[in-house]
Amino acid sequence: MYKKINEMAFRGTTTVGAISKDGVVLASDTRVTMGSLIVHKRGKKVYKIDNHLAMTISGVVADAQRTVEILKTNAKMYSLERKFPMPVSAAARLVANLFFSNRFFPYVAQIIIGGVDSSGPHIFTIDPFGSITEEKNVATGSGSPIAYGVLEQKYREGLPLQEVLQIVVQSITSAMKRDAASGDSFDVSVIDEKGYRELSAEEKEKILAAF
């Protein structure tokens, strides 16, 4: 069953996350597939959870979107009750516990959670059964082997945000060129000390022009 669930979670999409010395970059393609059919060309796969926290999704869209809403609600409740934002590790643990508690009827989704809190920038990845790992850079989805080819070659710890942006965009666009289930366009979001923001089309074009 584990093999079948992971095949479904990795059937389409490319999502990437990486840490810079001053923030986190999350990115994804926008193609949504159902088998060999492209059902949507502008699917959203990077979601803002709070001003310091975001996540990417891959796998079954309904399961992933449900996870987004659960995490958004709990992050809001956490900040209201405790008067400070939910730590990135706590957000990741919440999703991991959700997936683990439903492991016999699992959420078919692969999640990257990234953000910046009082201890600095963090990225966690969570599989459909609730396994959780903290990473410096990570890719999920069917295009992840291609994305990892770029990340493994170019990523280094301690790079400035602009360099990490270029590496992440190159990894996403490389996957879009070779993986049939990834494509059409891509979204990029940055989280730093100023908070969460999504790059504009002009900013993405400028990064592409620098390759």
Buried (B, 14 or more C-beta within 10 A) or exposed (E): EEEEBBEBBBBBBBBBBBBBEBBBBBBBBBBBBEEEEBEEEEBBBBBBBBBBBBBBBBBBBEBBBBBBEBBBEBBEEBBEEEEEBBBBBBBBBBBBEBBBEBBEEBBBBBBBBBBBBEEEBBBBBBBBBBEBEBBBBBBBBBBBBBBBBBBEEBBEEEBEBEBBBBBBBBBBBBBBEBBEBBBBBBBBBBBBEEBBBBBEEEBBEEBEEEE
